[in-house]
Amino acid sequence: MSTISLGQAVILGVVEGVTEFLPVSSTGHLKIVEGIMGIPVDDHAVVGFSAVIQVGAIAAVLVYFRKDIARIVSAWFRGLTNREERYHHDYRFAWWVIAATIPIVVVGLAAKPLIQGPLASLWVVAASLIVGSAVMWAADQMGRHKRGEDDTGFKDAMLVGGSQILALLFPGFSRSGATMSTALMLDLDRVAATRLSFFLGIPALTGAGLYELKDALGTGVGAAPLAVGTVVSFAVAYASIAWLLRFVARHSFNAFVIYRIAIGLLLFGLLGTGVLS
């Protein structure tokens, strides 16, 4: 019998789609909802399910930014054979994304037992939500928001890409929150920080989903819940991306900071009173 039912897969797909690219921690929200529904958050099949349905959200990014991605990939292939093309920003940016993905892959493989074990705790999620909120608030306040997407360089990509490790080790910190905060500290404007977070997340999240597919299918989660959760995640994530880009063009990240603190405190309360364990 599947660890996750079709109804639960729909709910988790919605949660994943809404929260994957908002700086509020999709992993944290998934674990909270899983806990409320009585799904064991540290079960390997459940962890695998969460990683696989992320592929739906990533597919939404691929579709939403298809023109940008096609331009960057085309520039990369042209640069492999044409020396003059290697001076173009898109060609270099493609290599930066590849290089910036290496740290999270290495840490993810090396620390997998911790990530799927002790660090999967809801207590870790609650603490990471609040600590990550402080980092995000400080980054938004200190950042000068003066650099656009075309001003990014190799150092920016490596620092922003490397910050994804925080979310990998501390679910609740938020991959989007970590990358956006780092980009803001590097003085990128909010839209550039958000778009850079999207592009750097594509290889890392896609790789994680494909890597976990075997565990998700082989240890209790059926193909039907996986398919349903992934499709729902895609549809909801596409709408979430469009909304987020419009929001950050006009607003600060303060609303997300307040929300994260509230959710973190609520989770501490639920854990402390025994409602969640």
C-alpha positions, -999 to 999 in steps of 0.1 A, spaced: 0 0 0 13 34 -9 28 56 19 10 86 2 -25 85 -11 -37 103 -42 -55 129 -21 -24 136 -1 -4 138 -33 -26 166 -46 -23 185 -13 15 181 -13 17 191 -50 -1 223 -42 21 231 -13 53 223 -33 41 244 -63 32 274 -41 63 274 -19 92 261 -41 102 295 -54 88 317 -27 115 324 0 95 305 26 109 270 24 91 244 4 108 216 23 97 231 56 61 235 45 60 200 30 73 185 63 47 205 83 18 194 61 31 158 61 33 159 99 -3 172 101 -15 144 78 3 118 98 29 110 71 63 101 86 85 130 75 118 111 79 107 80 59 130 75 29 100 71 5 85 104 17 118 123 14 121 108 -21 85 118 -30 92 154 -19 123 155 -42 105 140 -72 76 164 -72 101 193 -72 107 183 -108 72 195 -116 81 229 -102 113 229 -121 95 220 -153 74 251 -147 106 272 -146 118 256 -178 85 265 -195 82 300 -180 118 310 -189 120 289 -221 132 318 -242 159 328 -218 170 292 -214 171 286 -251 192 317 -256 217 307 -229 219 271 -240 224 282 -277 251 306 -267 268 278 -247 268 254 -277 280 281 -301 308 290 -277 321 254 -276 331 258 -313 334 295 -318 360 314 -298 344 348 -304 311 336 -288 329 328 -256 330 365 -247 293 367 -246 276 369 -212 252 341 -219 280 317 -227 298 324 -195 266 324 -175 259 288 -186 293 277 -173 288 296 -141 255 278 -135 273 244 -141 301 254 -117 278 268 -90 259 235 -89 290 214 -80 292 223 -43 256 214 -36 259 180 -54 291 171 -34 275 181 -1 242 165 -10 258 131 -17 282 133 13 256 144 38 227 123 26 224 102 58 222 134 79 198 151 55 174 122 55 179 115 92 185 140 121 183 171 99 148 161 87 134 169 121 106 194 124 125 211 152 153 219 127 126 232 103 112 256 129 145 269 139 157 273 103 126 292 93 132 319 120 170 321 115 166 323 78 141 351 83 167 372 101 192 366 73 167 376 47 156 408 65 193 418 70 201 411 33 171 431 21 180 461 43 217 461 36 216 454 -1 219 484 -23 198 469 -51 218 486 -78 230 457 -99 210 440 -127 211 405 -142 237 415 -168 260 427 -141 264 392 -125 298 375 -126 314 342 -117 318 352 -81 282 360 -78 271 327 -93 294 307 -70 284 325 -38 246 324 -46 248 288 -59 269 277 -28 243 292 -5 219 265 -16 238 242 8 222 260 37 187 249 26 200 214 19 214 209 54 187 229 73 153 223 58 133 254 66 160 278 57 147 278 21 167 274 -10 150 304 -26 155 324 6 192 315 9 200 323 -28 179 355 -29 194 367 4 229 361 -9 222 379 -41 208 409 -23 239 410 -1 259 412 -34 238 443 -42 217 427 -70 182 442 -73 153 421 -62 142 410 -97 178 400 -107 182 382 -74 149 363 -79 157 353 -116 193 342 -106 177 320 -79 155 304 -105 183 297 -130 207 283 -104 179 260 -90 172 242 -123 202 217 -123 203 212 -85 166 205 -81 163 184 -113 192 163 -103 178 158 -68 145 147 -82 159 122 -106 183 109 -80 155 102 -55 131 87 -81 144 52 -74 139 55 -36 105 70 -40 92 42 -63 110 14 -46 101 20 -9 64 26 -7 52 55 -29 33 44 -60 37 58 -95 2 73 -95 8 96 -64 41 106 -78 26 115 -112 -3 134 -96 19 153 -72 43 163 -100 16 175 -124 -2 195 -97 32 210 -86 39 221 -122 6 239 -126 7 257 -93 44 266 -96 39 282 -129 13 306 -114 36 311 -84 66 322 -105 45 347 -125 31 362 -92 65 363 -75 83 382 -103 55 409 -103 56 411 -65 94 416 -60 94 443 -87 73 465 -64 78 452 -28 104 443 -3 108 409 12 94 420 46 61 401 40 79 369 36 101 376 67 70 381 89 53 350 74 83 328 80 86 339 117 49 333 123 51 298 107 83 290 127 67 301 160 35 282 152 55 251 144 75 254 177 41 257 195 27 226 178 58 206 186 60 218 222 24 209 229 27 175 212 2 182 184 31 174 160 60 151 168 
